[in-house]
Amino acid sequence: MIKGIGVDICDLRRLTSLDSLAKKILHEEELKIFCQKKNEKAKREFLGGRFAVKEAYIKACGPASLKEMDMFLFLMKIIMQ
């Protein structure tokens, strides 16, 4: 069942202080992947992508969906393999 549709775009140029932002918005598993990225461009792209996906998810499902974020992250992990 579709609960809603959410779309988000992230301007990578606006992402600053990548490490501190990553600690705020990434799950532990995502943070490990982020830290393994070899350069700032790769980190920026990863962080921007995850930020946009999470924003779109919240727009589609509503703010109450934050309670379900762990399940969402689990599904993202499966999809990204």
C-alpha positions as a Markdown table, in Angstrom:
| # | Residue | x | y | z |
|---|---|---|---|---|
| 1 | Met | 0.0 | 0.0 | 0.0 |
| 2 | Ile | 1.3 | 3.4 | -0.9 |
| 3 | Lys | 1.0 | 5.9 | 2.0 |
| 4 | Gly | 2.2 | 8.9 | 0.0 |
| 5 | Ile | 4.7 | 10.3 | -2.4 |
| 6 | Gly | 7.7 | 12.3 | -1.4 |
| 7 | Val | 10.3 | 14.1 | -3.5 |
| 8 | Asp | 13.4 | 15.9 | -2.4 |
| 9 | Ile | 16.4 | 17.5 | -4.1 |
| 10 | Cys | 19.6 | 18.3 | -2.3 |
| 11 | Asp | 22.0 | 21.0 | -3.6 |
| 12 | Leu | 25.4 | 19.4 | -2.8 |
| 13 | Arg | 27.1 | 22.8 | -2.9 |
| 14 | Arg | 25.2 | 23.9 | 0.2 |
| 15 | Leu | 26.4 | 21.0 | 2.3 |
| 16 | Thr | 29.1 | 22.2 | 4.6 |
| 17 | Ser | 30.7 | 20.8 | 7.7 |
| 18 | Leu | 30.2 | 17.3 | 6.3 |
| 19 | Asp | 31.5 | 15.4 | 9.4 |
| 20 | Ser | 29.3 | 17.2 | 11.9 |
| 21 | Leu | 26.2 | 17.0 | 9.6 |
| 22 | Ala | 26.8 | 13.3 | 9.0 |
| 23 | Lys | 26.8 | 12.7 | 12.7 |
| 24 | Lys | 23.5 | 14.4 | 13.0 |
| 25 | Ile | 21.6 | 12.7 | 10.2 |
| 26 | Leu | 23.2 | 9.4 | 9.6 |
| 27 | His | 22.5 | 6.1 | 11.4 |
| 28 | Glu | 25.5 | 4.3 | 12.9 |
| 29 | Glu | 25.7 | 1.9 | 9.9 |
| 30 | Glu | 25.5 | 4.8 | 7.4 |
| 31 | Leu | 28.1 | 6.7 | 9.3 |
| 32 | Lys | 30.5 | 3.8 | 8.9 |
| 33 | Ile | 30.0 | 3.9 | 5.1 |
| 34 | Phe | 30.4 | 7.7 | 5.1 |
| 35 | Cys | 33.7 | 7.5 | 6.9 |
| 36 | Gln | 35.0 | 4.9 | 4.4 |
| 37 | Lys | 34.6 | 7.3 | 1.5 |
| 38 | Lys | 38.0 | 8.3 | 0.1 |
| 39 | Asn | 37.5 | 12.0 | -0.7 |
| 40 | Glu | 35.2 | 14.9 | 0.1 |
| 41 | Lys | 33.3 | 14.7 | -3.2 |
| 42 | Ala | 32.3 | 11.1 | -2.4 |
| 43 | Lys | 31.4 | 12.0 | 1.1 |
| 44 | Arg | 29.3 | 15.0 | -0.1 |
| 45 | Glu | 27.4 | 12.8 | -2.7 |
| 46 | Phe | 26.7 | 10.1 | -0.1 |
| 47 | Leu | 25.5 | 12.5 | 2.5 |
| 48 | Gly | 23.4 | 14.5 | 0.1 |
| 49 | Gly | 21.8 | 11.3 | -1.3 |
| 50 | Arg | 20.9 | 10.0 | 2.2 |
| 51 | Phe | 19.6 | 13.4 | 3.3 |
| 52 | Ala | 17.3 | 13.6 | 0.2 |
| 53 | Val | 16.0 | 10.1 | 0.6 |
| 54 | Lys | 15.1 | 10.6 | 4.2 |
| 55 | Glu | 13.5 | 14.0 | 3.5 |
| 56 | Ala | 11.4 | 12.4 | 0.8 |
| 57 | Tyr | 10.4 | 9.6 | 3.1 |
| 58 | Ile | 9.3 | 12.0 | 5.8 |
| 59 | Lys | 7.3 | 14.0 | 3.2 |
| 60 | Ala | 5.6 | 10.9 | 1.9 |
| 61 | Cys | 4.8 | 9.3 | 5.3 |
| 62 | Gly | 4.5 | 12.3 | 7.6 |
| 63 | Pro | 6.6 | 13.4 | 10.6 |
| 64 | Ala | 5.1 | 10.5 | 12.7 |
| 65 | Ser | 7.2 | 8.2 | 10.3 |
| 66 | Leu | 10.3 | 9.1 | 12.3 |
| 67 | Lys | 9.3 | 6.4 | 14.7 |
| 68 | Glu | 9.6 | 3.9 | 11.8 |
| 69 | Met | 13.0 | 5.3 | 10.7 |
| 70 | Asp | 14.9 | 2.2 | 11.9 |
| 71 | Met | 12.8 | 0.0 | 9.7 |
| 72 | Phe | 13.4 | 2.4 | 6.8 |
| 73 | Leu | 17.1 | 2.3 | 7.3 |
| 74 | Phe | 17.0 | -1.5 | 7.4 |
| 75 | Leu | 15.2 | -1.6 | 4.1 |
| 76 | Met | 17.6 | 1.0 | 2.6 |
| 77 | Lys | 20.5 | -1.3 | 3.6 |
| 78 | Ile | 18.9 | -4.2 | 1.7 |
| 79 | Ile | 18.2 | -2.1 | -1.4 |
| 80 | Met | 21.7 | -0.6 | -1.5 |
| 81 | Gln | 23.5 | -4.0 | -1.5 |
